[in-house]
Amino acid sequence: MIASNQFATYVRRRDGDKVLARIPQRAFGDTAWVTLAIKSCAQHLAPAIASGKPHDIASAVRAIAHAPTLEQLDDVIGAACDAALSEAYAVRDTRLISNIASARSVIGTVVSEIRERKARDVISPAVLRETVDGYVKIVALLDRGMAERLDAVGNLAARIGSTMHQSASTIHDAELAGRLHDIGSLTLPGTACATDSFERQPVVGEAFIRSVPSLAHLAPIVRSHRERFDGKGYPDGLQGAEIPLSSRIISVAAAFVDLVTESPERAAVLPYDACHELSLAAGTRFDPDVVAATLHLLRVRQRTNRSA
């Protein structure tokens, strides 16, 4: 005979499987979160709906309101309600069917409150910049040269985005992601962030940035900054417009900074020669529109300097 607590665990797992089967594929962008959300649904939302108590239902929804996006929250809650409704119809439980209808109204109200709260809690660009400043300062303690390079790439990426007349949010994301784009190349003492190979660095950087909630939206940009426009880059082999625009901008900015900066591996080249190298790789390694904007930006600055 199964003990009562074991049976409850079994029921929760079974309910979780039913909910999981109903969630749209788009919700699986973050598998770890989906797994946690399913567990929360099985343990909190289904029993709350069965109880018919609005307070319990509202508490259960808030317990799973840590979704990265509200679309995922809607998907998981909707799937949980649909699974419960199917179960109710299967056993002809009219009371549960009525409870589910009432629960949807309560859920709608709570989700609206969550939307409003999240809209108010949007972190300001200044706070995000201060957060990135803090990480770059930590990098500087380990490798001052890398910190200076990260700052240079971020600043140039922002200027390229501005030259391309991109939105303020795109320019801001390009700057911040540019200042963090190679953070995965560091081996931080006492952590598990060591890179296995050169091609693993964007993935390690993505994982690190995704672990910081306020910066998580920059993680895909960092992951893709070593993709190539012709699809021969890594880690995912993305091509053309599949690569986030901010990643394409950072790729060009990083290449220019590397070319004009002396390193143990190579001598620095003149800005004019660096521009020539970028133009040769337009359409293969780099987005031609980003290269064109970069050349325009750098040539305008050169003319301004001469006339000063």
Protein Blocks (a to p, Z undefined) as FASTA:
>chain_A
ZZfklmmmmmmmmmmmmmmmmpcfklmmpmmlmmmmmmmmmmmmmmmmmnopaklmmmmm
mmmmmcfbfklmmmmmmmmmmmmmmmmmmnopaklmmmmmmmmmmmmmmmmmmmmmmmmm
pccfklmmmmmmmmmmmmmmmommlmmmmmmmmmmmmmmmmmnopafklmmmmmmmmmmm
mmmmpccehiakbcfbfklmmmmmmmmmmmmmklmmmmmmmmmmmccfkopacfkopahj
lpcfklmmmmmmmmmmmmmpccfkbccddfklmmmmmmmmgoilpcfklmmmmmmmmmmm
mmmmmmZZ
